[in-house]
Amino acid sequence: MRRCRTPLAVLALAGTLAAGAAPAGEPAPGPAVPATGTTALPRIVVAFANESRSAPGPAGSTGPRYAGGAYLSQSAELTARRVASDYALRQIASWPIRELAMHCVVYEIGGGRAAGEVLAALARDPRVLLAQPLHEFHTLSAPADTPAYDDPLYDLQTNLPALGVPEAHRRAQGAGVRVALIDTAVDERHPDLAGRIVRSRSFIGGERGAGGSQRHGTAMAGIIAAVANNGIGIVGIAPRAELEVYEACWQLEPDRDAAVCNTFTLARALAAALESGAPLVNLSVAGPEDPLLTALIATGVRRGIIFVGAREAGGGFPSGVPGVIGAAGSEAGVVPPGALAAPAQHVLTLRPRAQYDFESGTSVSAAEITGVIALLMSATRTRLSLDALLALLRPAPTAVVAGGADPGVVNAAAALARLDSSQRRTCTAVRSGRGDAQGCPVLAGHTLDGL
């Protein structure tokens, strides 16, 4: 095949052909070139010499408008028709390119012949200046890295990308996992919690939970399980998880987040949560060590129940109780030993009466980590132990950066990848006779609950 003396110009020509348009200022003598995907017949581009009849204008001048006989020579047009006849080609489009002194034609090859065979013959034909395939080109827009959400406030949820949640949602969304939320009351009528709350009980008595005493619990419920892709509000970390609400705390002031609980209300709520069999309990509260509450949690830990608690300086309840996963804010820069980090500042969530607002504090971190654990639980049929979860959730060691150590925010997508990897190793051991088959069904037939 003969090569043009100006390869950059030929590349520009090919791009113009692929777009099906004539050069600026020139009408296309033939019909527009349809996209090559519209026909099964191969198409090629062939160029013939087409010398200009007049001297070119001064450099930089626009020059006269030309078309047809004003520039296109009869000899080039005649040559194009003869080549079409000699090689049994059908002309689709043609036009002159004055800058290259060419007359270009797009031909369609019939008869089941391959384009390479015809191009090889044309390359040896002295009448042909250039012969090449009609190439296709594509844009370089980056594909979307995350699933699309139609929730209008999603873009304000900066905590979700930080936690790797959008990517994790391709794998799991918490379906089938029950989460016991021990907190204030929750606004069960909030449109972003529709279908998420399967049980609600109060243990505070009197009028303490009446009216607006729902702010903190509603906020935590939204972080964990706000409905995704309902065209409303925000996206929960585990939007298909089921919430069991156990009201054990009450607000101190209307329209303020501060709320309190006591040993009596928390003990009753914890006992009810243990009886329900929920595998995951969120405790976005903090206080002093408490023997009764510690005993209840110890019972749950022995049963394999996972507890997540807000971390407070100095330990105490619940994060200081053995077996409880402590949650700390990643913005502090240094995570307390044994704790897991998640964003704790200005996290968008729900408010009662169908409202939304930002929430801060380690209560938020606890709810986020609870949501991530719900994703992991929904991605496997095997019950995950506390040690297994911690191994999945703790990020790999990283270098110290300016301003302190890397806080190592929990990453849901990375944890799910570790889970899948560990289950593949388990099943490989089973096939070789060295392992337990318990972890294999998840890979063989478990239906994931992603988008």
Order of alpha helices (4+ residues) and beta strands (2+ residues): alpha-beta-alpha-beta-beta-alpha-beta-alpha-alpha-beta-beta-alpha-beta-beta-beta-alpha-beta-alpha-beta-beta-beta-beta-beta-alpha-alpha-alpha-alpha
